[in-house]
């Protein structure tokens, strides 16, 4: 059992920041082992379109994490008025670049640009985020391939804290291709009995109370209340919401779960920030390295 952070009240805090560091440190060792044999470093290309401040911060953190792990990063920035054609041309150029093992299109895209149209042009073997339809198909068939980063990070957290989904009731709130659907598939593969909920689910609070593992990716600040949580459950909060302070500056960061209430009921809970977020970045690097291994044959 790993060393854990204890909240003064009840729940064990699942420290995604520390686990992400362990993942990146392990990747760094593996990459150095390959480069010392004369092989090139793995490469991750990130495409950012528009001026969304949150996306810019995420990309900056991803590039910084690449450098720390020994992954070469290639940053492609486009203005908000970029066309789909220009983005697709960039993707197709990167598909042919032998130095690139992973391609990430930072979402959301500005305006009415279609993320699906752009992602469809990714080489599935270079998909760093696991969102190409081919790779999602592999996931739902239980076959190996790049896995969406956030759900992959959720499963890594469960494993690290010794939480076995087998035989447990798992409830996933959210049905997006980014988090909800792949998280449900991964939990099912680990023999959990999974219920997927959404905005049309009747008596959602009652459904949540049956969950031994509750994964919340609703996109609504502090949507899940402490009274919805089964005593002793594991709560994974995927949401992140930046609130403005009274002076107009940065204020409190909150998730989709009312942490102050849920921490007194749950046995394990992810904090926001510092829970799922760092794991998403770590899994992006892990996917890039796994793509690199498959492409170069540089398998340990």
WODACOR-V925538 format. One record per residue. N is the residue number from 1. RES is the residue in one letter. D_LAST is the distance of its C-alpha to the last C-alpha in whole Angstrom. Layout:
N;RES;D_LAST
N;RES;D_LAST
This chain:
1;X;26
2;X;25
3;X;27
4;X;29
5;X;32
6;X;36
7;X;38
8;X;42
9;X;43
10;X;41
11;X;37
12;X;34
13;X;33
14;X;29
15;X;28
16;X;25
17;X;26
18;X;24
19;X;21
20;X;21
21;X;20
22;X;18
23;X;16
24;X;16
25;X;16
26;X;12
27;X;11
28;X;13
29;X;11
30;X;8
31;X;10
32;X;12
33;X;9
34;X;9
35;X;13
36;X;13
37;X;12
38;X;15
39;X;13
40;X;15
41;X;15
42;X;14
43;X;18
44;X;20
45;X;24
46;X;26
47;X;30
48;X;33
49;X;36
50;X;39
51;X;40
52;X;39
53;X;39
54;X;36
55;X;34
56;X;34
57;X;33
58;X;30
59;X;29
60;X;30
61;X;27
62;X;25
63;X;25
64;X;25
65;X;22
66;X;20
67;X;21
68;X;20
69;X;17
70;X;16
71;X;17
72;X;20
73;X;23
74;X;25
75;X;28
76;X;31
77;X;34
78;X;37
79;X;41
80;X;42
81;X;44
82;X;41
83;X;41
84;X;39
85;X;39
86;X;38
87;X;35
88;X;34
89;X;34
90;X;32
91;X;29
92;X;30
93;X;30
94;X;26
95;X;25
96;X;26
97;X;24
98;X;21
99;X;20
100;X;20
101;X;17
102;X;19
103;X;23
104;X;25
105;X;29
106;X;30
107;X;33
108;X;35
109;X;37
110;X;40
111;X;44
112;X;43
113;X;40
114;X;38
115;X;35
116;X;34
117;X;36
118;X;33
119;X;30
120;X;31
121;X;30
122;X;27
123;X;24
124;X;23
125;X;19
126;X;20
127;X;21
128;X;20
129;X;23
130;X;22
131;X;26
132;X;27
133;X;29
134;X;26
135;X;23
136;X;26
137;X;27
138;X;23
139;X;23
140;X;27
141;X;26
142;X;23
143;X;20
144;X;17
145;X;18
146;X;18
147;X;20
148;X;23
149;X;22
150;X;25
151;X;25
152;X;21
153;X;22
154;X;25
155;X;23
156;X;20
157;X;23
158;X;25
159;X;22
160;X;22
161;X;25
162;X;25
163;X;27
164;X;27
165;X;28
166;X;29
167;X;33
168;X;34
169;X;36
170;X;34
171;X;36
172;X;35
173;X;37
174;X;37
175;X;36
176;X;34
177;X;31
178;X;30
179;X;30
180;X;32
181;X;31
182;X;27
183;X;28
184;X;30
185;X;28
186;X;25
187;X;27
188;X;29
189;X;25
190;X;25
191;X;29
192;X;31
193;X;34
194;X;34
195;X;37
196;X;37
197;X;40
198;X;41
199;X;45
200;X;47
201;X;46
202;X;49
203;X;49
204;X;45
205;X;46
206;X;47
207;X;44
208;X;42
209;X;43
210;X;42
211;X;38
212;X;36
213;X;33
214;X;35
215;X;33
216;X;35
217;X;35
218;X;38
219;X;39
220;X;42
221;X;42
222;X;43
223;X;44
224;X;43
225;X;45
226;X;45
227;X;47
228;X;45
229;X;42
230;X;42
231;X;42
232;X;39
233;X;37
234;X;34
235;X;34
236;X;32
237;X;34
238;X;32
239;X;35
240;X;36
241;X;39
242;X;41
243;X;44
244;X;47
245;X;48
246;X;52
247;X;52
248;X;50
249;X;47
250;X;44
251;X;45
252;X;43
253;X;40
254;X;40
255;X;38
256;X;39
257;X;40
258;X;43
259;X;40
260;X;44
261;X;45
262;X;41
263;X;40
264;X;43
265;X;42
266;X;39
267;X;36
268;X;33
269;X;34
270;X;32
271;X;34
272;X;35
273;X;33
274;X;30
275;X;29
276;X;27
277;X;28
278;X;25
279;X;23
280;X;23
281;X;22
282;X;19
283;X;18
284;X;19
285;X;17
286;X;14
287;X;15
288;X;15
289;X;12
290;X;11
291;X;14
292;X;12
293;X;9
294;X;11
295;X;13
296;X;12
297;X;9
298;X;7
299;X;4
300;X;0
